[in-house]
Amino acid sequence: MYKLQNIADQIRQDFDARTTARDRALSQARQLTRACSLAIRAVHRDEAAVMNEHLAETHKLAESLKRDLAAYPDLLFAGYTQDALKEFVEANVTCALIQNQPLLTPEQLGVSGFTYLNGLAEVVGELRRRTLDILRHGYSQEAERLLGIMDEIYSVLVTMDYPDAITNGLRRQTDLARGIIEKTRGDITVSLRGEHLEQAIGRLSAQLNGGESRVNERGERIVPSDDEE
């Protein structure tokens, strides 16, 4: 029984260490998620300096989180930890793509494949948000560029036909991404048609009004004389 007590003490010490590591990881995960949100908000506001500051913080927090849990793989791959790292992927990839910078790889971010792909799926929603902000000011080629990136992301996600146990629920994220892309495509199409309609109306108006009449300061129409014509 003395031996059993020693075994119990060892297990208790391990549980104490795991509990401490888990509590610390939960705190770091919350901080990481917050820093990611702030970085994304900054890039949508075109605040590059603020964005870079928060992105730097996300890298420090992510590295600290992975380092502290290196001895506890079960905690490292727990839901709350991977969710925070997924937000880390989303923030860094979103900021890079919106600024037209190269796509970051899983190796550069130090994350697993399924975490990277789930983060990439959520990037689609942020790119739609950026596209809608652009379309509020009229059609733009930048909106087309972002839609093209969204299509590329989906074309990769849809090929990952593996069980959810392997991809950590990627199939559902892929279905959501598809719906977001189709809505965005419709919004861009409507904006482009509106742009074409405005241009056509402008040309027609210029043809109808050009050289036929002018309006004086009192709003009265002035018909040009033969000499003016």
SVG drawing of the C-alpha trace seen along z (x, -y; Angstrom):
<svg xmlns="http://www.w3.org/2000/svg" viewBox="-37 -84 46 86">
<polyline fill="none" stroke="black" stroke-width="0.4" points="0.0,0.0 3.0,-2.3 3.9,-1.8 0.3,-2.7 0.6,-5.9 3.8,-6.8 2.0,-6.2 -0.9,-8.4 1.5,-11.2 3.2,-11.0 -0.1,-11.2 -1.2,-14.0 1.9,-16.0 1.3,-15.4 -2.3,-16.5 -1.2,-19.7 1.3,-20.5 -1.2,-19.9 -3.8,-22.0 -1.3,-24.9 -0.4,-24.5 -4.0,-24.4 -4.9,-27.5 -2.0,-29.4 -2.9,-28.2 -6.5,-29.4 -5.3,-32.8 -2.8,-32.9 -5.5,-31.7 -7.8,-34.5 -5.0,-37.1 -4.1,-35.6 -7.7,-35.7 -8.0,-39.4 -4.8,-40.4 -5.9,-38.7 -9.2,-40.6 -7.4,-43.9 -5.1,-43.2 -8.0,-42.4 -9.8,-45.5 -6.8,-47.6 -6.3,-46.2 -9.9,-47.0 -9.3,-50.5 -6.1,-50.8 -4.1,-51.4 -0.9,-49.6 1.2,-50.6 -1.4,-49.4 -1.9,-46.2 1.8,-45.4 2.0,-46.0 -0.9,-43.6 0.5,-41.0 3.8,-41.0 2.0,-40.4 0.1,-37.4 3.4,-35.8 4.8,-36.2 1.7,-34.8 1.4,-31.9 5.0,-30.9 4.7,-31.1 1.5,-29.0 3.1,-26.3 6.3,-26.3 4.5,-26.1 2.4,-23.1 5.2,-21.2 5.3,-18.7 1.5,-18.3 0.4,-17.4 -3.1,-16.6 -3.5,-20.2 -1.8,-21.7 -4.3,-20.0 -7.3,-20.7 -10.2,-22.6 -9.6,-26.0 -5.8,-26.0 -6.4,-25.1 -9.2,-27.6 -6.8,-30.4 -4.2,-29.2 -6.9,-29.1 -7.6,-32.8 -3.8,-33.4 -3.8,-31.9 -6.9,-34.0 -5.4,-37.3 -2.0,-36.9 -3.3,-35.5 -6.1,-38.1 -3.8,-41.0 -1.3,-39.7 -3.9,-39.1 -5.7,-42.4 -2.3,-44.2 -1.5,-42.2 1.4,-40.4 2.5,-36.7 0.4,-34.0 1.8,-32.8 2.4,-29.0 1.7,-26.6 5.5,-26.3 5.9,-30.1 3.1,-30.3 4.1,-27.1 0.7,-25.4 -0.7,-22.0 -2.4,-21.5 -5.9,-21.2 -5.6,-24.3 -4.2,-26.2 -7.0,-25.1 -9.7,-26.0 -8.1,-29.4 -8.0,-29.9 -11.7,-29.1 -12.5,-31.9 -10.3,-34.3 -13.1,-34.1 -15.5,-36.0 -13.0,-38.8 -12.3,-39.1 -16.0,-39.5 -16.1,-42.2 -13.3,-44.0 -15.0,-43.6 -18.3,-45.1 -16.4,-48.1 -14.9,-48.6 -18.2,-48.3 -19.8,-50.9 -17.8,-53.4 -18.5,-51.8 -17.2,-48.9 -13.4,-48.3 -10.9,-45.9 -9.7,-45.4 -13.0,-43.7 -12.5,-41.4 -9.0,-40.6 -10.3,-39.6 -13.1,-37.5 -10.4,-35.7 -8.5,-34.9 -11.7,-33.7 -12.3,-31.3 -8.8,-30.0 -9.2,-29.3 -12.4,-27.4 -11.0,-25.4 -8.4,-24.1 -10.7,-23.5 -13.2,-21.5 -10.5,-19.0 -9.8,-18.1 -12.3,-15.2 -11.2,-13.6 -13.1,-12.6 -13.9,-15.4 -11.7,-13.6 -8.7,-14.3 -9.6,-17.8 -11.3,-19.0 -14.6,-19.9 -13.3,-21.5 -16.2,-20.3 -18.6,-22.6 -16.3,-25.5 -15.9,-24.8 -19.7,-24.8 -20.0,-28.2 -17.2,-29.6 -19.0,-28.6 -22.1,-30.4 -20.1,-33.5 -18.4,-33.5 -21.6,-33.2 -23.1,-36.1 -20.0,-38.2 -20.1,-37.3 -23.7,-38.5 -22.8,-41.7 -20.0,-42.4 -22.1,-41.6 -24.9,-44.0 -22.2,-46.7 -20.7,-46.2 -24.0,-46.4 -24.8,-49.6 -21.5,-51.0 -22.2,-50.2 -25.7,-51.6 -24.4,-54.9 -21.9,-55.2 -24.5,-54.5 -26.8,-57.1 -24.0,-59.6 -23.2,-59.1 -26.8,-59.4 -27.2,-62.5 -24.2,-64.1 -25.5,-63.3 -28.9,-64.8 -27.6,-67.9 -24.5,-68.6 -24.9,-71.6 -28.7,-71.7 -29.3,-74.0 -27.8,-75.6 -29.4,-76.8 -28.8,-80.3 -28.4,-81.3 -32.2,-81.6 -32.7,-78.0 -34.1,-79.2 -33.1,-77.3 -31.0,-79.1 -31.2,-77.9 -27.9,-78.6 -28.1,-81.0 -27.0,-79.9 -23.7,-81.7 -23.0,-79.8 -23.7,-76.6"/>
</svg>
